[in-house]
Amino acid sequence: MFVMATAGHVDHGKSTLVRVLTGTDPDRFEEEKRRGLTIDLGFAELVTPAGRSIAFVDVPGHVRFVRNMLAGVGAVEAALFVVDVNEGWKPQSEEHLRILDLVGVTDGVVVLSKVAGVDPDLIELARAEVDDALSGSGLAGAPVLAVDALAGVGIDELLGVLDRLAGRDRPVLDGRARLWVDRSFTIAGAGTVVTGTLTGGKLRRGDEVEVGEQRGRVRRLQSFGRDHDEVDAGSRAAVNITGIDHDDIARGVALVHPGQWHRTRVVDASVTVLSSAKRVSRRGALALHVGSGEHAIRLRVIDGNTIESGEVGQARIDLPTALPLAPGDRFVLRDLGRGTTIGGGEVLDVDPVLPLSRARPDRSVDRVVAERGWVRPDELERRTGERRPATLGRWIVDPQRLVRDRAELLARVEAAGALGLDVAALDERARAVLGTTDLVVGAGRVRTAEAAASDRLDEHPLLAVLAAHPFDPPAADIDPAELRQLVRRGLVIQQDGVTFLPGTVDRAAALVAGLLAASPQGVTVTVVRQAMGTSRRVAMALLALLDADGVTLRRGDVRIAGPRCPSD
């Protein structure tokens, strides 16, 4: 489906033309029919002679309904621009053209309407005026056709142009589904229904969807009255949702799949100020129109205080509500006080992390990665719309950040000394960086290759001291990290704050086995302490080790032989 919006001054024949082309009256309300004036958006479908489907979004032309017009052009691909041949180019013709430029519409066809019975010379003058007005705009060079809808003049030629327009190659749309809601209502027996243009991805019956903070499920899908199991990007769709009340859905919100979008309240953007408007600064009441919505905003200029008339600058924009936006989204700015369009622009960053004074936004995905250093693929996709594979562990890592993090890890390891750094002190990112270095991991420590090569823990002075005083070990007055390393290597054993050589525990087992051979009924701690010639504290620590090994079993105040007690 190809989606087009009408545009042009009030009463120039937009709705009449759509009705003749499609057989559908886009004016939905009784007041519109009574007054002959389009107030809100209307919708109709044209199937071209070649069988191509074109969805028309008919917008109001009156100055008082520009905000409704803006709600209809935020997600279209082309414009059907209508100019009354008798009235010529008018103020709303100009404003609608500027709005189409600001939202990035560069395809379309221009119709000189109501030409029946008009002098050919007047038609050519009107054509020249329109060509001049379109110069420099996105519609410059668009076909300009003389048409009279009611008389049937030029309709066949217009249908041919529309058919070719709808048949052109179209850019690949974002793979993530997003439908900007322009209507929300309820149908008896069905529940909540929203309509809008799907700007990317697909919607399917049964899909879980998110609208603002609420979640629901797609019960039914239609496009211009026809049921579908799924609808593709670029389609007008009516979505029947369960789980969300229609009163909780207003024009301007977006329907998306959960988890695919970053819902933002702050964006950095490129801003173009129209030459007909005053400068833009943080002062003034401004409204931002994006998708189908209008939002009062706060705007701060990046790298300056103002963006002058006719100039392009950058700004940070604070939104009153979180929206699922993406880099490349187009918007329009209006002055709420004067009720005029003053400019518009393009979203560059939906989640700025640098302070305003340092921000230099653009649409580069590499910049987003560089500013964050580390970002997971799903987070990057939510913020940029681009999916990239992880480059290190679960992350995409900026190359310069990786160089800095390697250097930082090396400095930490070198500062830890010969025993190195405890692996437990490293977080998940540091462990990922570790895998890209020449650092050596062993026994739970990280060391430089040089430190690992010169490691002689088996010659540590403490070992000689413990060998000389097996049952009277001194306090281990060494670096706790060194002691932990000796324990990990199995060079010493610690129990209740007392340090032993493994051989000392074996000697204690043999000694206690001898005592039990002489006294099978059991021995007390005092007997063991006296036999070892040591303190009660040391004897208790050794007996605890023997109990744990099954050499002895404790029965009240005595130890008896355990299943692993040595025997002659």
Wavefront OBJ file of the C-alpha trace (Angstrom):
o trace
v 0.000 0.000 0.000
v 1.177 3.511 -0.890
v 0.081 6.276 1.517
v -0.483 9.834 0.251
v -1.733 12.942 2.040
v -3.661 15.701 0.393
v -2.403 19.254 0.876
v -3.439 22.724 -0.104
v -5.507 25.771 0.818
v -9.042 25.477 2.171
v -11.819 24.935 -0.405
v -9.451 24.173 -3.277
v -11.130 20.808 -3.865
v -9.007 18.236 -2.044
v -11.881 16.208 -0.581
v -13.901 16.378 -3.805
v -10.953 15.048 -5.758
v -10.448 12.168 -3.296
v -14.168 11.325 -3.463
v -14.144 11.193 -7.260
v -10.957 9.118 -7.384
v -11.977 6.599 -4.721
v -15.763 6.680 -4.493
v -15.390 7.364 -0.758
v -16.273 10.648 0.930
v -13.319 11.391 3.259
v -15.400 13.897 5.276
v -16.597 11.671 8.113
v -18.506 14.155 10.295
v -21.930 15.699 9.774
v -20.508 19.149 10.496
v -17.962 18.707 7.699
v -20.687 17.725 5.242
v -22.955 20.585 6.377
v -20.255 23.249 6.154
v -18.427 21.815 3.154
v -15.245 22.179 5.190
v -12.812 19.445 6.203
v -12.133 19.701 9.930
v -10.356 16.456 10.755
v -8.543 13.687 8.934
v -10.381 11.572 6.401
v -9.330 8.314 4.802
v -10.042 6.599 1.486
v -8.493 3.928 -0.727
v -7.828 4.012 -4.446
v -7.024 0.880 -6.417
v -5.228 2.054 -9.550
v -5.820 0.577 -13.033
v -2.725 -1.581 -12.482
v -4.133 -2.902 -9.201
v -1.916 -0.885 -6.886
v -3.422 0.287 -3.597
v -3.093 3.956 -2.603
v -4.359 5.142 0.765
v -5.310 8.814 0.885
v -5.158 10.770 4.113
v -7.303 13.828 3.459
v -6.246 16.773 5.646
v -7.946 20.068 6.538
v -6.905 23.112 4.554
v -8.178 25.817 6.897
v -5.604 27.674 9.017
v -7.556 26.850 12.201
v -7.061 23.106 11.616
v -3.331 23.005 10.796
v -2.685 20.839 13.845
v -5.083 18.250 12.429
v -3.349 18.543 9.075
v -0.012 17.859 10.794
v -1.409 14.719 12.404
v -2.060 13.330 8.932
v 1.251 13.987 7.178
v 3.679 12.572 9.729
v 3.770 9.079 8.248
v 3.024 9.498 4.540
v 5.197 8.850 1.507
v 3.861 11.404 -0.954
v 1.464 14.322 -1.372
v -1.463 15.101 -3.630
v -1.139 18.892 -3.622
v -4.217 20.765 -4.847
v -4.332 24.398 -6.037
v -7.529 26.051 -7.291
v -6.727 27.363 -10.768
v -8.972 30.387 -10.184
v -7.590 31.378 -6.765
v -3.980 30.425 -7.324
v -1.323 30.060 -4.648
v -2.680 31.016 -1.189
v -1.288 31.349 2.370
v -2.218 27.800 3.381
v -0.753 26.494 0.125
v 2.549 27.968 1.256
v 2.303 26.678 4.842
v 1.338 23.173 3.719
v 4.288 23.110 1.306
v 6.696 24.153 4.063
v 5.254 21.482 6.364
v 5.691 18.804 3.685
v 9.309 19.890 3.279
v 9.902 19.781 7.020
v 8.527 16.245 7.382
v 10.578 15.067 4.401
v 7.895 14.480 1.770
v 9.628 14.766 -1.608
v 7.285 12.752 -3.823
v 3.906 13.680 -5.187
v 1.742 15.239 -7.827
v 0.267 18.746 -8.041
v -3.271 19.265 -9.285
v -4.591 22.523 -10.708
v -8.245 22.003 -9.796
v -11.555 23.304 -11.142
v -10.231 23.872 -14.672
v -13.469 23.133 -16.588
v -14.400 26.156 -18.691
v -11.285 28.101 -17.666
v -9.292 29.907 -20.369
v -6.184 27.885 -21.305
v -4.012 30.997 -20.885
v -5.208 31.346 -17.271
v -4.354 27.702 -16.669
v -0.832 28.266 -17.989
v -0.418 31.357 -15.781
v -1.507 29.313 -12.758
v 0.909 26.565 -13.752
v 3.756 29.066 -13.943
v 2.815 30.472 -10.525
v 2.791 26.987 -9.015
v 6.134 26.079 -10.629
v 7.632 29.227 -9.141
v 6.176 28.491 -5.679
v 7.483 24.908 -5.749
v 10.997 25.978 -6.745
v 13.520 24.863 -4.145
v 11.017 22.629 -2.339
v 10.780 18.854 -2.136
v 7.995 18.921 -4.735
v 9.989 20.933 -7.262
v 9.713 19.102 -10.560
v 6.620 17.152 -9.538
v 4.015 16.643 -12.310
v 1.482 19.515 -12.470
v -1.842 18.382 -13.966
v -4.956 20.341 -14.965
v -7.952 18.518 -13.456
v -11.627 19.087 -12.851
v -12.953 16.347 -10.591
v -16.652 17.024 -11.109
v -16.351 17.386 -14.908
v -14.014 14.406 -15.214
v -11.291 16.508 -16.884
v -7.761 15.082 -16.448
v -8.844 12.222 -14.176
v -7.459 9.484 -16.418
v -4.116 11.277 -16.709
v -4.019 11.742 -12.914
v -4.750 8.051 -12.381
v -1.852 7.161 -14.658
v 0.535 9.428 -12.745
v -0.658 8.048 -9.390
v -0.219 4.502 -10.666
v 3.381 5.170 -11.719
v 4.078 6.944 -8.424
v 2.791 3.990 -6.384
v 4.818 1.581 -8.533
v 8.191 3.190 -7.917
v 10.887 1.435 -5.896
v 10.479 2.469 -2.280
v 13.105 2.672 0.457
v 13.294 -0.192 2.931
v 11.417 0.857 6.045
v 12.585 0.221 9.608
v 12.037 -3.413 10.543
v 10.434 -2.464 13.866
v 6.678 -2.036 13.848
v 5.341 1.386 14.832
v 1.855 2.700 14.170
v 1.161 6.339 15.028
v -2.410 6.462 16.267
v -4.629 9.077 14.601
v -7.982 7.700 15.819
v -9.104 5.672 18.830
v -12.649 4.462 19.371
v -14.654 1.488 20.543
v -16.956 -0.889 18.674
v -19.678 -2.784 20.500
v -18.690 -6.406 20.884
v -15.135 -5.779 19.680
v -13.667 -3.257 22.088
v -10.858 -0.795 21.422
v -9.883 0.051 17.852
v -7.053 2.342 16.792
v -6.143 3.451 13.289
v -2.945 4.774 11.809
v -0.184 4.255 9.265
v 2.302 1.467 9.985
v 5.739 2.998 9.432
v 7.802 -0.172 9.760
v 7.821 -3.901 10.367
v 4.650 -5.989 10.447
v 1.624 -6.360 12.677
v -0.013 -9.771 13.062
v -3.125 -11.052 14.737
v -2.198 -12.270 18.213
v 0.812 -9.945 18.568
v 1.484 -8.466 21.982
v 1.641 -4.692 21.604
v 2.461 -1.703 23.751
v 0.764 1.686 23.719
v 2.447 4.078 26.112
v 2.802 2.282 29.438
v 0.054 -0.254 28.696
v 0.142 -3.628 27.011
v -2.515 -5.416 25.027
v -2.937 -7.933 22.240
v -4.033 -7.635 18.611
v -7.373 -9.365 18.237
v -8.167 -8.325 14.677
v -6.581 -6.372 11.800
v -8.258 -4.521 8.963
v -7.208 -2.220 6.164
v -10.044 -0.273 4.521
v -12.647 -2.749 5.731
v -10.810 -5.923 4.722
v -9.616 -8.407 7.355
v -5.955 -9.416 7.342
v -3.841 -11.851 9.336
v -0.969 -9.376 9.038
v -0.288 -5.926 7.609
v 3.030 -4.671 6.252
v 4.951 -1.435 6.671
v 3.440 1.425 4.696
v -0.152 0.289 5.236
v -3.130 2.057 6.702
v -4.489 -0.224 9.396
v -7.306 -0.526 11.905
v -6.168 -2.543 14.917
v -8.620 -4.133 17.345
v -6.806 -4.378 20.711
v -7.727 -6.300 23.832
v -6.462 -5.289 27.255
v -6.430 -1.494 26.745
v -9.385 0.874 27.096
v -9.817 3.265 24.159
v -10.142 6.176 26.612
v -6.499 5.553 27.545
v -5.327 5.952 23.944
v -5.168 9.426 22.439
v -4.079 10.687 19.034
v -0.319 11.042 18.943
v 0.715 7.911 20.822
v 2.321 4.986 19.029
v 1.544 1.289 18.981
v 4.725 -0.827 19.006
v 5.979 -4.281 19.906
v 7.307 -4.429 23.496
v 11.053 -4.145 23.958
v 11.872 -2.909 20.450
v 11.952 0.852 21.022
v 13.603 3.267 23.403
v 10.821 5.465 24.711
v 12.436 8.855 25.164
v 11.621 12.183 26.747
v 14.818 13.912 25.570
v 16.181 14.058 22.012
v 18.960 15.903 20.238
v 17.883 17.123 16.841
v 18.741 19.167 13.796
v 16.432 22.201 13.607
v 15.686 24.295 10.513
v 14.061 27.686 11.078
v 11.928 28.968 8.222
v 13.065 32.242 6.686
v 9.573 33.600 7.303
v 9.816 32.895 11.053
v 11.592 34.586 13.902
v 14.641 33.110 15.527
v 14.291 30.074 17.792
v 15.618 30.099 21.346
v 14.761 28.552 24.702
v 12.196 31.272 25.201
v 8.698 31.000 23.806
v 5.961 28.402 23.869
v 6.678 25.785 21.227
v 4.858 22.673 20.066
v 6.543 19.753 18.349
v 4.504 17.710 15.876
v 5.852 14.214 15.281
v 4.020 11.152 14.028
v 0.369 11.994 14.593
v 0.866 13.970 17.799
v 1.345 17.482 19.101
v 3.523 18.009 22.180
v 4.415 21.151 24.135
v 8.193 21.118 24.493
v 11.200 22.798 26.062
v 13.984 23.560 23.573
v 17.635 24.380 24.319
v 19.996 25.339 21.516
v 23.231 23.362 21.303
v 26.382 25.445 20.859
v 24.672 28.829 21.085
v 21.594 30.606 22.316
v 19.529 30.998 19.156
v 18.953 29.606 15.689
v 18.291 32.517 13.379
v 15.656 32.799 10.644
v 16.540 30.698 7.634
v 19.358 28.924 9.493
v 19.966 25.328 10.535
v 21.175 24.497 14.033
v 20.984 21.813 16.677
v 18.883 21.652 19.816
v 18.061 19.446 22.770
v 14.315 18.964 23.068
v 12.515 17.888 26.244
v 9.184 16.143 25.660
v 6.299 16.032 28.126
v 5.742 12.320 27.566
v 7.935 9.414 26.506
v 7.683 8.532 22.801
v 9.177 5.679 20.739
v 11.346 7.803 18.441
v 14.278 6.923 16.198
v 17.093 8.855 14.505
v 15.759 10.155 11.198
v 12.246 10.870 12.462
v 11.034 14.208 11.088
v 9.091 16.800 13.040
v 7.519 20.256 12.731
v 7.809 23.134 15.209
v 4.976 25.605 15.715
v 4.714 28.733 17.836
v 1.812 28.117 20.207
v 1.313 31.815 20.895
v 1.158 32.952 17.267
v -0.259 29.709 15.875
v 2.342 29.630 13.088
v 4.762 27.077 11.721
v 8.309 28.250 12.495
v 10.424 25.299 11.443
v 11.138 21.653 11.950
v 13.864 19.131 11.661
v 15.179 15.648 12.187
v 15.838 13.560 15.293
v 19.538 12.714 15.621
v 19.839 11.045 19.038
v 17.001 9.611 21.136
v 19.083 9.071 24.272
v 21.786 11.759 24.574
v 24.377 11.001 27.260
v 26.699 14.018 26.971
v 25.898 17.327 28.671
v 24.576 20.069 26.427
v 27.935 21.868 26.390
v 29.682 18.818 24.901
v 26.923 17.439 22.677
v 27.712 17.154 18.961
v 24.862 14.954 17.727
v 24.554 13.294 14.343
v 22.978 10.082 13.073
v 26.198 8.066 13.230
v 25.800 4.753 15.022
v 29.561 4.760 15.676
v 29.128 8.027 17.616
v 26.461 6.422 19.808
v 28.826 3.523 20.572
v 31.786 5.866 21.171
v 29.865 8.066 23.608
v 28.764 5.066 25.645
v 31.904 2.965 25.262
v 30.012 -0.248 25.943
v 26.517 -0.999 24.629
v 24.598 -4.238 24.154
v 23.224 -5.030 20.668
v 19.576 -4.846 21.742
v 20.152 -1.477 23.448
v 21.887 -0.133 20.347
v 19.007 -1.264 18.136
v 16.448 0.374 20.405
v 18.340 3.665 20.239
v 19.403 3.700 16.581
v 17.261 1.180 14.703
v 20.434 -0.614 13.580
v 21.352 -4.130 14.670
v 25.053 -4.921 15.070
v 26.723 -8.077 16.412
v 28.551 -7.991 19.721
v 32.295 -7.386 19.398
v 33.361 -8.409 22.921
v 31.371 -10.717 25.152
v 27.794 -9.452 25.212
v 28.738 -5.923 24.157
v 29.619 -3.757 21.227
v 32.703 -1.896 22.433
v 34.184 1.283 21.035
v 37.784 0.508 19.891
v 39.287 3.529 21.653
v 37.422 2.704 24.857
v 38.783 -0.849 24.695
v 42.342 0.501 24.464
v 41.759 2.653 27.563
v 40.129 -0.183 29.499
v 43.029 -2.533 28.680
v 45.502 0.041 29.978
v 43.446 0.538 33.144
v 43.288 -3.207 33.815
v 47.029 -3.590 33.299
v 47.673 -0.737 35.756
v 45.476 -2.436 38.374
v 47.299 -5.738 37.945
v 50.745 -4.137 38.156
v 49.703 -2.199 41.261
v 48.649 -5.475 42.910
v 52.260 -6.677 42.978
v 53.814 -10.060 42.359
v 50.784 -12.023 43.551
v 48.549 -10.213 41.072
v 44.901 -9.138 41.250
v 42.077 -11.260 42.626
v 39.790 -12.288 39.733
v 36.824 -11.826 42.082
v 37.599 -8.093 42.119
v 36.838 -7.817 38.385
v 33.365 -6.989 37.095
v 31.905 -8.602 33.968
v 33.297 -5.977 31.605
v 36.809 -6.166 33.088
v 36.734 -9.947 32.708
v 35.776 -9.525 29.063
v 38.701 -7.110 28.582
v 40.981 -9.632 30.336
v 40.393 -12.079 27.490
v 41.901 -9.597 25.007
v 45.184 -9.177 26.934
v 48.396 -11.144 27.575
v 47.715 -11.195 31.306
v 47.932 -14.608 32.984
v 45.175 -16.097 35.139
v 45.985 -18.812 37.649
v 44.659 -19.904 41.023
v 42.112 -17.103 40.940
v 44.723 -14.351 40.397
v 45.555 -12.156 37.421
v 49.228 -11.380 36.881
v 51.490 -10.073 34.206
v 53.327 -12.701 32.201
v 56.609 -11.587 33.824
v 55.207 -11.972 37.346
v 53.763 -15.384 36.517
v 57.115 -16.564 35.103
v 58.994 -15.483 38.238
v 56.462 -16.898 40.720
v 58.235 -18.963 43.444
v 55.553 -19.286 46.118
v 56.906 -22.730 47.028
v 59.989 -20.915 48.399
v 57.988 -18.455 50.514
v 59.751 -17.789 53.900
v 56.590 -18.656 55.850
v 56.878 -22.287 54.768
v 60.277 -22.664 56.438
v 59.014 -21.084 59.653
v 56.019 -23.434 59.803
v 58.264 -26.449 59.144
v 60.501 -25.453 62.088
v 57.539 -25.032 64.449
v 54.897 -27.522 63.302
v 52.851 -27.642 66.535
v 53.703 -24.118 67.638
v 53.098 -22.078 64.476
v 53.586 -18.304 64.718
v 50.992 -15.864 63.414
v 51.242 -15.565 59.627
v 52.484 -11.984 59.493
v 52.306 -11.560 55.702
v 50.142 -9.799 53.141
v 46.635 -11.374 53.313
v 46.665 -11.700 49.512
v 49.882 -13.730 49.721
v 48.384 -15.948 52.409
v 45.249 -16.566 50.348
v 47.450 -17.483 47.411
v 49.413 -19.970 49.525
v 46.134 -21.529 50.660
v 44.814 -21.741 47.086
v 47.994 -23.462 45.965
v 47.635 -26.008 48.791
v 50.969 -24.969 50.287
v 49.409 -24.160 53.671
v 46.157 -24.947 55.488
v 44.272 -22.484 57.653
v 41.855 -23.409 60.442
v 40.355 -21.024 62.981
v 43.044 -18.436 62.289
v 45.949 -20.906 62.722
v 48.219 -21.764 59.788
v 49.764 -25.222 59.233
v 51.733 -27.079 56.623
v 49.789 -29.992 55.109
v 52.428 -32.354 56.537
v 51.737 -31.073 60.052
v 48.128 -32.244 59.779
v 49.381 -35.690 58.687
v 51.742 -35.813 61.711
v 48.883 -34.817 64.009
v 46.742 -37.653 62.551
v 49.457 -40.186 63.259
v 49.998 -38.883 66.797
v 46.273 -38.963 67.654
v 45.953 -42.457 66.123
v 48.642 -43.653 68.543
v 46.842 -42.090 71.508
v 43.570 -43.763 70.483
v 45.273 -47.130 70.074
v 46.257 -46.875 73.707
v 42.875 -45.464 74.812
v 40.141 -46.740 72.431
v 37.464 -45.216 74.677
v 38.661 -41.774 73.509
v 41.042 -38.951 74.299
v 40.410 -35.398 75.507
v 41.726 -32.142 74.088
v 44.024 -31.860 77.119
v 45.619 -35.243 76.389
v 46.178 -34.270 72.735
v 47.541 -30.827 73.667
v 50.027 -32.340 76.126
v 51.146 -34.968 73.635
v 51.824 -32.241 71.037
v 53.344 -29.860 73.504
v 51.216 -27.024 72.174
v 48.480 -24.613 73.177
v 44.803 -25.488 73.505
v 44.057 -23.147 70.557
v 46.417 -25.019 68.226
v 45.226 -28.421 69.438
v 41.581 -27.461 68.890
v 42.349 -26.235 65.339
v 44.148 -29.494 64.467
v 41.377 -31.629 65.939
v 38.801 -29.672 63.900
v 40.779 -30.543 60.762
v 40.979 -34.216 61.801
v 37.219 -34.264 62.489
v 36.567 -32.829 59.021
v 38.798 -35.473 57.410
v 37.088 -38.368 59.275
v 40.243 -39.228 61.246
v 38.415 -38.545 64.520
v 34.825 -38.306 65.699
v 33.754 -36.053 68.519
v 31.665 -37.610 71.281
v 30.984 -34.993 73.946
v 34.353 -34.001 75.466
v 36.395 -36.775 73.839
v 37.540 -37.846 70.385
v 37.259 -41.419 69.232
v 38.645 -43.078 66.120
v 36.916 -42.128 62.884
v 36.524 -44.173 59.693
v 39.746 -42.732 58.261
v 41.862 -43.036 61.371
v 45.327 -44.472 60.518
v 46.057 -47.938 61.902
v 49.156 -50.052 62.225
l 1 2 3 4 5 6 7 8 9 10 11 12 13 14 15 16 17 18 19 20 21 22 23 24 25 26 27 28 29 30 31 32 33 34 35 36 37 38 39 40 41 42 43 44 45 46 47 48 49 50 51 52 53 54 55 56 57 58 59 60 61 62 63 64 65 66 67 68 69 70 71 72 73 74 75 76 77 78 79 80 81 82 83 84 85 86 87 88 89 90 91 92 93 94 95 96 97 98 99 100 101 102 103 104 105 106 107 108 109 110 111 112 113 114 115 116 117 118 119 120 121 122 123 124 125 126 127 128 129 130 131 132 133 134 135 136 137 138 139 140 141 142 143 144 145 146 147 148 149 150 151 152 153 154 155 156 157 158 159 160 161 162 163 164 165 166 167 168 169 170 171 172 173 174 175 176 177 178 179 180 181 182 183 184 185 186 187 188 189 190 191 192 193 194 195 196 197 198 199 200 201 202 203 204 205 206 207 208 209 210 211 212 213 214 215 216 217 218 219 220 221 222 223 224 225 226 227 228 229 230 231 232 233 234 235 236 237 238 239 240 241 242 243 244 245 246 247 248 249 250 251 252 253 254 255 256 257 258 259 260 261 262 263 264 265 266 267 268 269 270 271 272 273 274 275 276 277 278 279 280 281 282 283 284 285 286 287 288 289 290 291 292 293 294 295 296 297 298 299 300 301 302 303 304 305 306 307 308 309 310 311 312 313 314 315 316 317 318 319 320 321 322 323 324 325 326 327 328 329 330 331 332 333 334 335 336 337 338 339 340 341 342 343 344 345 346 347 348 349 350 351 352 353 354 355 356 357 358 359 360 361 362 363 364 365 366 367 368 369 370 371 372 373 374 375 376 377 378 379 380 381 382 383 384 385 386 387 388 389 390 391 392 393 394 395 396 397 398 399 400 401 402 403 404 405 406 407 408 409 410 411 412 413 414 415 416 417 418 419 420 421 422 423 424 425 426 427 428 429 430 431 432 433 434 435 436 437 438 439 440 441 442 443 444 445 446 447 448 449 450 451 452 453 454 455 456 457 458 459 460 461 462 463 464 465 466 467 468 469 470 471 472 473 474 475 476 477 478 479 480 481 482 483 484 485 486 487 488 489 490 491 492 493 494 495 496 497 498 499 500 501 502 503 504 505 506 507 508 509 510 511 512 513 514 515 516 517 518 519 520 521 522 523 524 525 526 527 528 529 530 531 532 533 534 535 536 537 538 539 540 541 542 543 544 545 546 547 548 549 550 551 552 553 554 555 556 557 558 559 560 561 562 563 564 565 566 567 568
